[in-house]
Amino acid sequence: MDIGLEGGFADPVLQSQAGFRTIMDALANPGTVQNFTKSALAHGALTAELVSTLLTLCDQDSPIWLSDSLRHSDVEAFVAFHTGAPIVREPARAMLAFATSAAELPELGQFNLGTQEYPDRSTTIVLAVPALSGGDELITRGPGIRDHGHISPLGLPEDFIGQWADNRELFPRGIDLLLVADGAVLGLPRTTRIAEGH
């Protein structure tokens, strides 16, 4: 089999359903770590978590943006074969964006922020980070969070707090963010307020 086509889900229906539940739980409970119970295999520069998210959320109607390290023929062939999703070069045209590190991620405001009439058409960014804990402590507040929560992912952009504050001010527009690592996902929807810990 062509190397660009190997991998994916062994049981597409079961694994995509399980992945969808995991991702929805992550967005409904911002800042909580949700484990992929039936993860896909990694493929080239795509980590197993990126593959699981990509195969769960992407189809031929969802234009996707890939960071520089993912823009290789084997990854693009993999995406085309398994999802049929069109790959776009401009972040503002993407419904979903995949990046292997914060260093390869444009500023959040460069992505599709949706419109007042169709805020759901904004980009969901899927960012692979070194770990979902062990970094500087951040405080989260907002819908789905009782009082406040604590997160400490490694590998966020240096000016993430400022970028996220600008993103929140656009509500109901704005991007949603999924952080993935260690077989799990942490969701940060646009409604979540994030501040530095004390």
C-alpha positions as CSV (number, residue, x, y, z in Angstrom):
1,M,0.0,0.0,0.0
2,D,1.2,3.5,-0.7
3,I,2.8,5.0,2.4
4,G,0.5,8.0,2.2
5,L,-2.5,5.8,2.7
6,E,-1.4,3.5,5.5
7,G,-2.8,4.0,9.0
8,G,-6.1,5.5,9.9
9,F,-8.7,3.8,12.0
10,A,-8.8,0.0,12.1
11,D,-12.6,0.2,12.9
12,P,-13.6,3.6,11.3
13,V,-17.2,3.7,12.6
14,L,-16.4,2.6,16.2
15,Q,-13.3,4.7,16.5
16,S,-14.8,7.9,15.0
17,Q,-17.8,7.6,17.2
18,A,-15.6,7.2,20.3
19,G,-13.3,10.1,19.1
20,F,-16.3,12.4,18.6
21,R,-17.6,11.7,22.1
22,T,-14.1,12.4,23.5
23,I,-13.8,15.7,21.7
24,M,-17.3,16.9,22.5
25,D,-16.7,16.0,26.2
26,A,-13.5,18.1,26.1
27,L,-15.3,21.1,24.7
28,A,-18.3,20.7,27.0
29,N,-15.9,20.5,30.0
30,P,-13.2,23.1,29.2
31,G,-9.8,22.5,30.6
32,T,-10.4,18.8,31.5
33,V,-8.2,16.1,30.0
34,Q,-10.2,13.6,28.0
35,N,-8.6,10.4,26.9
36,F,-8.9,8.9,23.4
37,T,-10.1,5.4,24.3
38,K,-9.7,4.0,20.7
39,S,-6.8,6.0,19.3
40,A,-5.6,5.9,15.7
41,L,-2.0,5.2,14.8
42,A,0.4,8.0,14.1
43,H,1.2,8.8,10.5
44,G,4.4,10.5,9.6
45,A,4.5,13.9,11.2
46,L,0.9,13.5,12.4
47,T,0.8,12.3,16.0
48,A,-1.7,9.6,16.9
49,E,-3.8,12.4,18.6
50,L,-3.8,14.5,15.5
51,V,-4.8,11.5,13.3
52,S,-7.6,10.6,15.7
53,T,-9.0,14.2,15.7
54,L,-8.5,14.6,11.9
55,L,-10.3,11.4,11.0
56,T,-13.1,12.2,13.5
57,L,-13.8,15.7,12.4
58,C,-12.8,16.1,8.8
59,D,-14.8,15.3,5.6
60,Q,-15.1,16.6,2.1
61,D,-17.0,19.6,3.3
62,S,-14.4,20.8,5.8
63,P,-11.4,22.7,4.4
64,I,-8.3,22.2,6.5
65,W,-5.1,24.1,7.0
66,L,-1.9,22.2,7.8
67,S,1.2,23.6,9.5
68,D,4.5,23.6,7.6
69,S,5.8,20.3,9.0
70,L,2.6,18.6,7.9
71,R,2.6,20.0,4.3
72,H,4.2,16.9,2.8
73,S,2.9,14.7,0.1
74,D,2.4,11.7,2.3
75,V,0.3,13.6,4.8
76,E,-1.7,15.3,2.1
77,A,-2.3,12.0,0.4
78,F,-3.3,10.5,3.7
79,V,-5.8,13.3,4.3
80,A,-7.2,13.0,0.8
81,F,-7.6,9.3,1.0
82,H,-9.1,9.0,4.4
83,T,-11.3,12.2,4.6
84,G,-11.5,13.8,1.2
85,A,-11.1,17.2,3.0
86,P,-9.7,20.0,0.8
87,I,-6.4,21.4,2.0
88,V,-6.2,25.2,2.0
89,R,-3.1,27.4,2.3
90,E,-4.9,30.4,3.8
91,P,-5.7,30.1,7.6
92,A,-8.8,32.3,7.1
93,R,-10.4,29.7,4.8
94,A,-10.0,26.7,7.1
95,M,-12.8,25.1,9.2
96,L,-10.1,23.0,10.9
97,A,-6.4,23.6,11.4
98,F,-3.7,21.2,12.5
99,A,-0.3,22.2,13.9
100,T,2.5,20.1,15.4
101,S,3.8,23.0,17.5
102,A,2.9,26.6,18.6
103,A,6.0,27.8,16.6
104,E,4.2,26.8,13.4
105,L,0.9,28.4,14.3
106,P,-0.1,31.8,13.0
107,E,-1.8,34.2,15.3
108,L,-5.3,33.1,16.2
109,G,-6.8,36.2,14.6
110,Q,-5.5,35.0,11.2
111,F,-7.9,32.1,11.1
112,N,-11.6,32.1,10.1
113,L,-13.3,33.9,13.0
114,G,-16.9,33.2,11.7
115,T,-19.5,35.9,11.2
116,Q,-22.2,37.3,13.5
117,E,-24.8,35.3,11.5
118,Y,-22.7,32.1,11.3
119,P,-20.2,32.0,14.2
120,D,-20.1,28.2,13.9
121,R,-18.2,28.5,10.6
122,S,-15.0,29.6,12.4
123,T,-11.9,27.6,12.6
124,T,-11.3,24.9,15.2
125,I,-7.5,24.7,15.8
126,V,-6.0,21.3,16.8
127,L,-2.5,21.9,18.3
128,A,-0.2,19.1,19.3
129,V,1.7,20.1,22.5
130,P,4.5,18.3,24.4
131,A,2.2,17.6,27.3
132,L,-1.1,18.7,28.7
133,S,0.4,19.4,32.1
134,G,3.7,20.6,33.6
135,G,3.7,24.1,32.2
136,D,2.8,27.5,33.8
137,E,-0.5,27.4,35.7
138,L,-3.4,29.1,34.1
139,I,-6.8,29.8,35.6
140,T,-10.0,29.1,33.5
141,R,-13.5,30.4,34.0
142,G,-16.7,30.3,32.0
143,P,-19.5,28.0,30.8
144,G,-18.9,24.4,31.7
145,I,-16.5,25.3,34.6
146,R,-17.6,25.3,38.1
147,D,-16.2,28.5,39.8
148,H,-12.7,28.2,38.2
149,G,-10.3,25.5,36.9
150,H,-6.6,25.1,36.5
151,I,-4.7,24.0,33.4
152,S,-0.9,23.9,32.8
153,P,-0.2,22.7,29.2
154,L,3.3,22.9,27.8
155,G,4.0,24.5,24.5
156,L,1.5,27.3,24.2
157,P,2.4,30.4,22.2
158,E,4.3,32.9,24.3
159,D,1.6,35.6,24.0
160,F,-1.2,33.1,24.3
161,I,-3.0,34.9,27.1
162,G,-3.3,38.1,25.1
163,Q,-4.3,36.4,21.9
164,W,-6.9,34.4,23.7
165,A,-8.3,37.6,25.4
166,D,-8.6,39.2,21.9
167,N,-10.4,36.0,20.7
168,R,-12.9,36.0,23.5
169,E,-13.8,39.7,22.8
170,L,-15.1,38.6,19.4
171,F,-17.8,36.4,20.9
172,P,-20.0,34.9,19.4
173,R,-17.3,34.8,16.8
174,G,-13.8,33.4,17.5
175,I,-11.9,30.2,17.2
176,D,-12.1,27.1,19.4
177,L,-8.9,25.3,20.5
178,L,-8.1,21.6,21.0
179,L,-4.8,20.8,22.6
180,V,-3.7,17.2,22.1
181,A,-0.9,15.1,23.7
182,D,-0.3,11.8,25.5
183,G,-3.4,10.1,24.0
184,A,-5.7,12.8,25.2
185,V,-7.4,16.1,24.3
186,L,-8.0,19.3,26.3
187,G,-10.7,21.6,24.9
188,L,-10.8,25.4,25.1
189,P,-13.9,26.8,23.5
190,R,-14.1,30.5,22.7
191,T,-16.3,31.1,25.8
192,T,-13.5,30.2,28.2
193,R,-11.7,33.0,30.0
194,I,-8.0,32.3,30.7
195,A,-5.7,34.2,33.1
196,E,-2.3,33.6,34.5
197,G,-2.2,31.6,37.8
198,H,-0.9,33.2,41.0
